[in-house]
Amino acid sequence: MTKRRIIAIAAGALLGLSTAATAQTYTIGANPQGSVFYAAAAAIAKVAVDKTGLQFRVAPYAGSSTYIPLVNKGELAFGMSNGAEYAFAHSGKELFDGRQHENLRSVLVTFALMNGFAVKKDSPMKTVADLKGKKVPVGYPSGRIFYYLQGASLAAAGLSEADLDGVPAPNFVEGIKAFMAGRTDAAYVPFNSGIGKQAMATIPGGWRYLSIGDAPDVDEKANGFLPTSRTIEVKPSPNATGVVDDPTRLLAIDVAMFANAQVPDDVVYKVVKTIFENKPDLTKALAAFARFDPKKMARPNPVPYHPGAIKAYQELGLWPPK
């Protein structure tokens, strides 16, 4: 085996690639099977394989704190998380305090995940600002991203955790259970989640979301607490559990794809162009892609974009991100 061949194999291994002569496989790290991040990665992998001739596979991990470092090291080529998690990793702050992951690069965003505070349907509270002094689950040491999601919703409404009568909860699910049991006045509920629907069926009269409000600086405040977060207006519909007021403004954060900086430019370029051009196929693979807007694939992120992605967005007229 030549020295050049050995170097090529080593470089491939560092980027999560198969070294088989017939194909190179680019691995996408994601949360466990059953999670929205795994499902989104699987949809992207399927469409990319079908349309590009390149090979992709999804590798599930217990959590983003496991696979984001592997992407940074080059042991995985790509990863799927929300935009804030890999931004924290890149900067070495918050969830990744003191551990900078400088080899991460942004690639694309897909659809938004939404969250908000729920109260009983007959509660006099109307907006998140009304939670001041109320009993609300806090902490979430075993599901720390929800500390930041909840904190961003509070920040957007001009509050912080210190303004609440906090009730410690290990994770958001236990927080919702405390709300169901009447131990808190509110809970933080992911949009259309199974536990949210369970709470709706359990709580007499049901529950509804509090709107964050429409002050002109709500997005700036939310993003200041949680990078890449923003607010979205949601209208009542049979498919919007807990949305009663028209409209209701919830916190949103995107399911995003990122890569190791050394993934070849042409590979990232092909991924971006393929995802932009094939929304119908993505939606067939995962219904949540119906909310995907290809014209908004490039959103601002503190993490620099991969050169291959930049080239694609320039050709598509989507650069710079807005």
Helices and strands as residue ranges (DSSP letters): H 3-14, E 25-30, H 36-52, E 55-60, H 64-73, E 78-82, H 83-91, G 94-96, E 104-120, G 128-131, E 135-139, H 145-156, G 161-163, E 165-169, H 172-180, E 187-190, H 194-202, E 207-209, H 218-225, E 230-234, E 248-260, H 265-277, H 279-285, G 287-291, G 294-296, H 307-316
